[in-house]
Amino acid sequence: MPVPRRNSSVAPGPQERYFATEFRIKNRRNEDLMADEPHFLDTTGLNCPLPVLKAKKAMKTLKDGERLKVHATDPASTIDFRHYCAVSGYLLETMRETDGLFEYIIVKTPTP
């Protein structure tokens, strides 16, 4: 049952404050979910080694635990990204190819 709203400048009652707090909490949760979305880097049309070099530069700007999604069209990028993640210590979370478009999701792991 909805709480009737008052048409005055008086502070909201206890029930109205509860619903306002609940609304803020829900929105905060949605903001946290949006933080899980990976950053995006489009390297389509670039050939080896440019996709990996651009990804390396982008990874420097990310915080630990953040993810970077990279799109590439160079078939050799699969080898490059595997090697880059192995050497840098980052996690190659996803690597897939669809109709000549390669997608990589790299997670920046904390460095010891």
N, C-alpha and C positions, 0 to 999 in steps of 0.2 A: 504494500500500500504506500503510495507516494506521500512524502511529507509536504504539507501545504506551505508555500513560501509566503513570507510576510512582505508587504509593500512599504517597509519603513527602513530607515537608516540604522536601526538598532542592530546590534551584533546578532549573528545567527544563534539559534537555540542549540541545545546539546545534540539533538538528532541531526540537524543540518550540519553541524561541525563534523559529526561522525561520517556522514556521506561525503563531505568535501575531502576529509582525510583519506577515505577509501578511494576516492577518485584519483587523488594525487599518487597514492601507492600504486594503483593500477597503471597509471601513466609512467611512473618511474620504472616499473617492471618492463613495459614496452620499450622504453629507452634502453634498458639493459639488453633486451633481445636484439635491438637494432645494432648495438655495439658488437654483437657476434657476427654481423654481416662482414664478409671479407672486403678489403680494399680492392680496387680493380685497376688493372694495367692492361691496356690494349697494345700488343706488339704485332698485330697482323700486318703482313706485308714486309716485315723485316727479316733479314736472313742472319744466320749464325755469325757472330756471337752476340748480336745486338739484343735479342730478347732477354738473354740471361744478364747481360750488363745492365739493362734498364731495370730488371727485377732486383738485381743486387743493390742498385741505387735506391729503389723504392723501399726495400727491406730495411735500410738504414734509418728511415724515418718512422718505422713502426715500433710500437712498444712490445715487450715480451708478451706472448700469448695471442697477439693479433695475427690476422691471416691476410694473405695477398692472393687474389685470383688473377691469373695471367692468361690471356688469350694469345695464341700464336698460330701462324700458318706454316712455319718452317718445320719439315719433318725431322730434321736433325736436332730440334730443340728438346726432344725427349731425352736424348743422351746428355745434352748440356744441362738440363734441369736436374736430372738424377745425380750427375756428378757435382753440380753446384750445391745441392742439398747435403750430399754426403760429406763434402769438404767443409761446408760452413756449419754443419751441425743442425740445420733447420730440418723440420719435418715436411716431407712431401706428402701431404694428406691425400690429395686426389690428383690423378693423371688420367685424362681420357681424351679420345679423339672422336669427333663426329663430323663426317663429310669434309675432311681436310682441316677442320678447326681443332686445334689442340688446346685443352684447358688444364691448367695446373693450379692447385691451391697449396700454398706454402704457409706453414705456421712458424712464426718466429719463436723459437725456444730460448729460454734463458741461457746465457753463456756463463760458464763457471768462472 
